[in-house]
Amino acid sequence: FILCCRAYELENQTSPNIRRFVNYILDEFGLSFDTSSSYVVSNNENKMRCAFADLKRLCCSDHYLNKILEKTFTDEKQL
């Protein structure tokens, strides 16, 4: 399920700021991550992997599909 959709408000997108932003939103709903049993879905960017390193992270299949299609339609090499 989607809990919230909100514009990112912090000055830069470092891993600590991303985690702080997500934790702030969770706190508004009276929620928090339980590092022993919480899962998070994100893309495979290093900053996302770092921001949620203490959680079980699942890769987003939509991001993978998007990258595959992007590569397919923009690759200049001929097969």
C-alpha distance (Angstrom), angle and dihedral (degrees) to the residues before:
residue distance angle dihedral
F1 . . .
I2 3.80 . .
L3 3.76 114.5 .
C4 3.78 100.0 -175.1
C5 3.78 143.5 -10.4
R6 3.77 113.1 -152.6
A7 3.81 137.7 153.3
Y8 3.79 114.6 -100.9
E9 3.81 105.6 -107.0
L10 3.81 105.4 -176.3
E11 3.79 123.2 102.7
N12 3.80 97.2 -114.8
Q13 3.77 139.7 12.1
T14 3.79 102.0 -116.8
S15 3.79 118.9 147.8
P16 3.82 94.0 -108.2
N17 3.82 91.1 50.3
I18 3.80 92.9 48.6
R19 3.80 90.5 51.3
R20 3.82 91.3 45.2
F21 3.82 90.3 51.5
V22 3.81 93.1 50.0
N23 3.81 92.7 44.5
Y24 3.82 90.2 51.0
I25 3.80 91.6 54.0
L26 3.80 92.5 46.2
D27 3.80 89.4 50.2
E28 3.82 90.4 54.9
F29 3.81 87.6 61.6
G30 3.81 93.8 43.6
L31 3.81 91.7 -107.1
S32 3.78 135.4 124.4
F33 3.78 137.9 175.3
D34 3.79 117.9 -91.9
T35 3.79 100.4 -150.3
S36 3.80 91.7 -154.1
S37 3.81 96.0 56.7
S38 3.83 111.9 10.7
Y39 3.78 123.9 112.2
V40 3.78 128.0 -160.7
V41 3.81 128.6 -167.6
S42 3.80 116.6 -144.7
N43 3.75 143.2 142.5
N44 3.80 119.4 -89.6
E45 3.82 97.9 -101.6
N46 3.79 114.3 136.1
K47 3.80 92.5 -123.4
M48 3.81 90.8 54.8
R49 3.78 92.3 46.2
C50 3.79 89.4 50.1
A51 3.82 94.5 44.9
F52 3.80 91.2 55.8
A53 3.81 100.0 29.6
D54 3.81 92.8 127.1
L55 3.81 92.9 55.4
K56 3.77 134.0 68.6
R57 3.79 101.8 -96.7
L58 3.79 123.6 -157.0
C59 3.77 119.9 -160.8
C60 3.78 116.5 -120.3
S61 3.80 109.5 -115.5
D62 3.82 90.7 -157.8
H63 3.80 90.1 61.5
Y64 3.81 91.1 50.0
L65 3.79 92.2 49.0
N66 3.80 91.4 47.1
K67 3.83 91.5 51.6
I68 3.80 91.8 48.6
L69 3.81 92.5 50.4
E70 3.80 92.3 43.7
K71 3.81 90.7 52.4
T72 3.80 91.6 45.2
F73 3.79 94.9 54.2
T74 3.80 99.3 37.2
D75 3.81 102.7 40.4
E76 3.79 108.9 113.1
K77 3.79 95.5 -161.7
Q78 3.77 115.4 106.1
L79 3.80 117.0 -134.6
